[in-house]
Amino acid sequence: MSLDVSRKISRALTQEIETLNNISRESGSKLWRDIAERLASRRRGYASVNLSKIDKYAKDGDVIVVPGSVLGLGKISKKVTVGAFKFSRTAVEKLSNSGCAFMNISELAKDNPKGTNVKIMR
């Protein structure tokens, strides 16, 4: 059963959802299917997470997935890997200055198809 992404306007979003579904099918990981379902739901349900929240709840070396956008409020002092659909300009600057890795969710899923040791943050 595939997700109905026909109502989504953004081509980048539909490609992200399709990629996550394919990785989920190939690897048997339920995590990427869950993230794809969250992105396929209505936009009001997307997560918007500030860097201060990531810094508060994450540990050094954690892999964090945000099914939505990462915003640049606050500072980040931990070395984490963050995967999200969108990043604000200030979030990108602060993450790169602190030495954190950040990427699209599909890139993170390709690097870790089983989804081991990945935390979802809302």
N, C-alpha and C positions, 0 to 999 in steps of 0.2 A: 504494500500500500504506500503510495507516494503522497507527499504533502501537497496541498493545493497552493501553489505559489503564483497562480495566474493573476491574482488580484494585486500583486506587488508591482509597483511601477519601476522601481530601481533595478536596472539590469545587473548591477554589481551585487545587490542583495539576493536576487534570484540565483545568480551563479554561486554565491557563497552557500546558500541553502542546498543547492544541487550537489556541490562538491562535498559538503558535510554528509549528506545522505549516501553518496557513493562510498566515501571512506567508512561510514558506519556499516554498510552492507558488506564491504570487502573484509573488514577487520572483525566484525561481530561486536563492535563496541556500542553500547547503549548510550554512552555519554554524548557522542557526536550527534546521534539521532535526537537526543533531548535538546541540545543546543539548536539544532536545525528547527525543531518544533517551536522553540521559544522565538526564534527569528521569524518564523512563518506566521506567528500570531499577530495580533493587532499591535500597532506601533506604540500605543499607550502602555503596553506591557514590557517594553524594552527597558533594560537597566541603564541607568546613568550613574556611574561610580566615579567619585573624586579620588585623586591620588592619596588624600589623607586617610580615606577608608582602607585603601589597599595597604598603606603603610601601617595602619593600626592592626589589621587582622592577619596580614601575611608574615611569614618568616623568611629569612634569607634562603634563597634557592627555590622557593615555591613557584609553581606554574599556575597562573591565575587566568581564568576565562571570564570575560564580561560579555554576555549576550546583548550587546548594545554599544554604548559609547563610554569612553574614559575621558573625564574632564580634568582640567589642570588645577583645581583648587587644592591648596595644601602643598606639602612637600613629601618627598619619598626618600627614605634613608636606607632602605633595604634593597639588596640586589635580587630582583624577581624577574620572571618572564611573564609578560602580559599579552594575552591574545584578546582582541576585541574587533567588533565590526568597524567602529570609527574611533578616532582619537582626535581631541582638540589640538590646536596648534601649541598651546601652552603645555599640554600634557606631553606631547612629543618632545618639546624642548627639555622639560624637567626629567623625563625618563632617560633621554640620551645623555644629559649632563650627569645623572646619577649612576650611569653605567648599566642600566636595566635593558633587557631585551624586550622589544615589542614588535608585534606582527599581527596580521589578519588571523582570524580563527581558522580558516582553511589551511594556512601555512603551518600553524601550530598542530593541526590535525594530521597533516602530512608528515611532520616530524615525529609525532607520537600517535600513531593510528589506534593503538589500544586505549589511549586516554588514561594511562596510569599516572597516579600522583598529580592529578589535575583538580584544582578547586574552582567551583563556579561561584562568582561573586555577583550579588544583586544589590 
